[in-house]
Amino acid sequence: MAALELEGRISRKEPKQNGQSARGAWVKQDFILEYQDGNFPAEVCFTSFGTDKVAELDRFQVGDEVKVSFNLRAREYNGRWYNDVRVWRISPAGQSAQAPVAAASPAPMPEQAPAPTIMDMPVQDDESNDLPF
C-alpha cells in the first residue's frame, strides 16, 4: 500500500485529550489541515495519538505549512462506523517523509521497466510459423 500524504496549512489545533484505558494512559490531539482540492480549499481533521505524536505536533503552530503522512482506520461501534485519520509523521512542507534513522526500513524497490508492447516483439521473416495468429 502506498503511503498516504497530504500537504497543507494547519488551520486549527484542538485541545489535548487524556484518558485511561485497559492498556494504560493515553493522550491525543486533533488538528485541522486546510489543503487545496482542485480549485477549492478543503479541510480534514487529523488525529495525533500517543505522547510522541502529540509532541511532534507541538513543534508546529497554526498557520504552518506541513506535510502529513497518515493511515486511514475505521471501527464499528453500536452498528455505526467511525473513520479515524491517524497521523504517523508530520514534517515541514516540501520535505520528504522518510522513516526515522533509528527505525529499520526495507530497502527501496528498484524502478520497474515498462511493460513490453507489440513494437518490442521480434520480427519473423520466415513463413514456417503455422500458428493462426
Stockholm file with secondary structure:
# STOCKHOLM 1.0

chainA/1-133         MAALELEGRISRKEPKQNGQSARGAWVKQDFILEYQDGNFPAEVCFTSFGTDKVAELDRFQVGDEVKVSFNLRAREYNGRWYNDVRVWRISPAGQSAQAPVAAASPAPMPEQAPAPTIMDMPVQDDESNDLPF
#=GR chainA/1-133 SS CCCEEEEEEEEEECCCEEEEETTEEEEEEEEEEEEEETTEEEEEEEEEESHHHHHHHHTCCTTCEEEEEEEEEEEEETTEEEEEEEEEEEEETTSCCCCCTTSCCCCCCCCCCCCCCGGGSCCCCCSCCCCCC
#=GC SS_cons         CCCEEEEEEEEEECCCEEEEETTEEEEEEEEEEEEEETTEEEEEEEEEESHHHHHHHHTCCTTCEEEEEEEEEEEEETTEEEEEEEEEEEEETTSCCCCCTTSCCCCCCCCCCCCCCGGGSCCCCCSCCCCCC
//
